[in-house]
């Protein structure tokens, strides 16, 4: 099965370009975007699903809506998938699932050390549709220098094996253009295939559409970039496990070099 590709944008024109190139989920973040943005993106795309990362579980504060109100609003605006970030307890997960109430798919952003430690118990909660392993916040919490240290040291593999054993689709981190980035996207993509990942975010390094005013240039980047990802993905899926293992070793060496620098 092909990886679900995600891209973060609140620009309808960019969302349409991403969809046309084969991006599966258009991603919005409630800490940066608005409910109106959700509605605008929902109207702009037809095949791609709209994923909205809400804020961590919270009560209402002054003019700030509660989690219940926030989740209701984004679902009414057209969210197909709602993501819970930065949770640390099982109670937060249970409350999130209850607040969504089956009206949209649910995705957990597993990005805290506390959540990772409770993963076995979290996986017993019914109603989780997807889990994305967030490397950025977790590596900072652990005092690491580079987020892909979590991939190189086996943390992502240990977490993903538990998630896979429960039959829940998962993903991790983001991916840049295949031949660019501190750790080339091609090496990371092969790790997604080796680990059985189901989703990945196309990072700002893949296409920083906020800094590009020429939509034709955005269209070219997406068309060529997604096509290259799909071609390498198909190639990697045919690779023998020994070749993917060599790539894992190469990733570990590359990450260690980056960290030492």
N, C-alpha and C positions, 0 to 999 in steps of 0.2 A: 504494500500500500504506500502511496506517495506521501511525503511529508506535507502536513498542513503548513503553509507559509503565512506568516503574520506580518503586517506592516502598520506602524503607528502613524496616523495622520488625522487631522480634523478638516482637511481641505477636500471638498467633494470632487473637484477636478482630478486631484492626485489619487483619490480613492478609486475613481473610475479607471484611471490609467493602470493602477495596480491590479484591479480586478481583471481588466482586459489581458494583462500579462500573465494571469494565472495565480494571483495571490488569493488565498482561500478565506482569510479572516482580516478584516479591517479593525484595527485596535485603537480604542480611545481610552484615555486615562482621566478619571474624574478630578485628580489633583491638578491637572493642566487644562482639561477641556470641560465643556458644559453639557447640560442635558439637551440644549438646542443643537449642539454639535452632533450628538447622537442621532437626533431626528434628521438632521441634514445629511449625514452619512448614510443612514438607512434609506433615505429617498434617492441617494445618488447611485447605489449599487443594487444589482438584482441577483447575482449568483453568489457573491461573497457574503459570508456571515459577519455580523457586527459583534465584536467582543468589547465589553466595557469593564475596565478595572475600576471598581469602586474604592472608596477609602476603607481603612481598617474598621472593624466593628466599633461603633461609638453611639452614644446617646446624643440627643439634640442639645446644642449649645447656642444660646441667644438666637441669631438668625441662621445658624448652621443646621441643616436638616439631620435628623437621626439616620442611622443605617437603614431602618425600615423605610423611611421616606425616600432616601436616596436610591435604594434598590427598586422601589416601586416606580420612581420617576424614570430611571433608565430603561426599565422593562417596557413601560408604557411608550417610551420614545422609540423603541424598536430594537433593543439589545437582544441578540440571539443567545449570547453567552455572557455570563456575569462572572468576573474574576475577583476573588478575595485575596488581598495582599497582606503581608506582614502580620500574620496571625501567629500566636504563640501557645494557644491552648485548644483543647478539644472542644470546650464549650463555645469558643468563637466559631469553629467550623460547624458545629451543630446549629448554632443560631443562624449562621449564614445560609445553610441549606434550607432551614425552615423559612427564612425571610424570602428566599427566591421562590419557594413553594411549588416547584415544578413548572413555573411559568417560562423559564429559560433554562438553558444548560448551565452547569456550574463548573468553574475551573478554580482550583486552588493554586496560588502562587507560593510555593514552598521556598521561603527565602530567609528563615530565621533558624538559628541553632536550636532553639527550643522546639520548633515544629519538627525539625529533622529528628530530634531525640524521641519525639512522640509519634513518629510515622506509623509504627505498627498499630497503635490505637486509633490514629486518624483514619487509617485505611479501613477500619471496621465500621466507620460511619457510612450509612447508606445515602446515596444521592449525589456522590461525587462523579462527575462525568469526565473531567480532565485534571491533570496536575502538571504544572510547569515549574521546573526547578530554577529558581532565580539565583544566578551566580553572583550578581553584583553585591547585593546587600549581605549575603551570607559570607562572601570572602572578606568584606570589610569588617563584619562582626568578629571574624576569626583572626583579624589582624594580618591578613595576607596582602601581598603586593599586587597580584594579578588574578582576575576572576577565574581564569582557566586553570589555576592551580587546583581547583576543586575537580576538574576533569582529569588532570594529570595524576593526582594522588589517589584516585579511585573512589572519591566521595560520590561523584555523580553515578558511577556504576553501582555502588552499594545501594544508594537510594532507588535507582531505576529498577534494580532487580526486585526489590520489595514491591514497588508499584506495579510492575509487569505481572508479578505473581498473583496480584489481585485483579488482573484484567482491566486496569484503568489506563487509557492512553496517556502518554506523558511526553514532555519535551524539556529542553533546557537551553538557557542562554540565547544568544543571538549569533547571526552570521553576517560577515561582511562580503564584499566581492571575493570570488574564489581565489584570486591571486594577490589579494591585498590584506592589510591588517597586520598587527603585531604577530598574530598567529593566523596564517592564511586560511581563508574560509574553506578551501578544499579539504584541508586536514580535519577541520571541525566537522564538516559535512559527513566525511567518512566515519567519524566517531558516532554521529547520529545514526547512521546505518548499522554500525556494529552493535550498538546498544539497543537497537529496536525502537528508537525515538519516533514519535508521531507528529511532532510539531517543532517549529523554530521561528524566531523573530528575525525578519530582515532588518538589520541594524541601521543606525544613522550613517554608518560607514558604507553601507550598501548603496543608499541613496539619501542624501541630505536634502530632501525636497523643500525644506524651509529656506534653504540658502540658494535654491535654483529657481529663477523666475521664468525661465523658458520651459514651458510644458513639453515641447517637442524633445528637449534634452532629457527631461524626466522620463518621457515615454521610451526613449532609446535605452536609457539605463535599465529600466524595468524589463523591457523586451529582451535585451541581450543578457541581462543578469539572471533573470528567471529561467530563460532557456538553457543557459550554461549550468545552472543548479540542477535542473531536471535531467540534463544529459549526464552529469557526473553522478547524480543519485542513481540513475539506472545502471550506470557502469559499476558503481560501488556495490549495488545489490547483487551483481553477478560475481563479485570478487570472492575468491576462497577465503575462509576465515583466517588462514595464515597471513594473507596479504593485509587484511584489516588489522590484524595483530601487529604487524610491522608498522602500520600507520599509527597505532596507539603508542607504540614505543617511541616513534618519531615525535609525536605530540608531546610526550613527557619530557623528552630531551629539549625540544624547542622551548617549552614553558620554563624549564629550569634555567635555560640560558637567559631568557627574558627577565626572570626574577633576579638572577645574579647581576644583571646590568643595572 
